[in-house]
Amino acid sequence: MHTELSNIFVLYSLILTTNKIDTMNKMMITMIAIFMACSVNAQFSNTKWKGTLDIDGGMNVVFQFKSDTLNVVNAYDNTNLETMKYEVDGKIMTIKKLYGESQCSESTLGKYKYAIEKDEMKLNLISDDCYDRSNAIATLKLKKE
């Protein structure tokens, strides 16, 4: 996400400093830049995905995505297991624990490649030094609710 936003704002700055562009075009470019910056996580924002984590013999969970946070909720009793911050850059999702039950440090980042096809999302581990998280979701399949 940082790379995409950096590229957007560099281009935006270059365009706005060019004297040949009139005010209306500058306003249009500003609107497009704001839209693109806000829509990086938009494909996940306010969506829910159900799957089974590879813990305790299999635990059914719901991944509840907000604008930039992800709640992992036990589907059986609706308790929140973990809250994480997430960012999307291309097809890579980076997650970081904010609070919850895992032994993950709040500073440990997990990187996962994701693929969405119809109403199914697959997560595949790229790198994650948190053993609890990486074991539980290394090759997770989720179904959109």
Phi, psi and omega in degrees: 000318181300320180297313180298315180295319179300314179298319180298313185285331174295312178299315179302313180297317179297317182293317183290336179274352177282125184288344185279353183264128181284170185300319181297316178295322178297320178295319179296317179296321177299315180298317179296317180298317179296316179300314181295321180294322182282337187267003182301314178265002188299330181295339179256335186307130179060037174241159178232138181227129183254140179197186180237119177282148180273063175222149178050042180076010180110119179234121177287128183225165173237127173270112180256105181272131171254198183296322178216008176238157181230121174259129174257115189244136175294121184291335183287311185239006176064023177275144179280121180271323186200143172239129183229154170269139178230151174223146180242132176224104185066238179253021180247129175251127176253130181235151180215131181296135170260313174194160179150193190274340184289165178274010181294144173282150177292347180260356183274121179268143172244135178244129183226136173277137178235152176221132178245128176226116185057244182251025179236136176241135176246132175250134177230130182299130170256304177201141178192114180280357176271109183301314181303309184291314184294324177292322184287327186233023184303320179221060186275140173246131180237147178245131181293135178268000000 
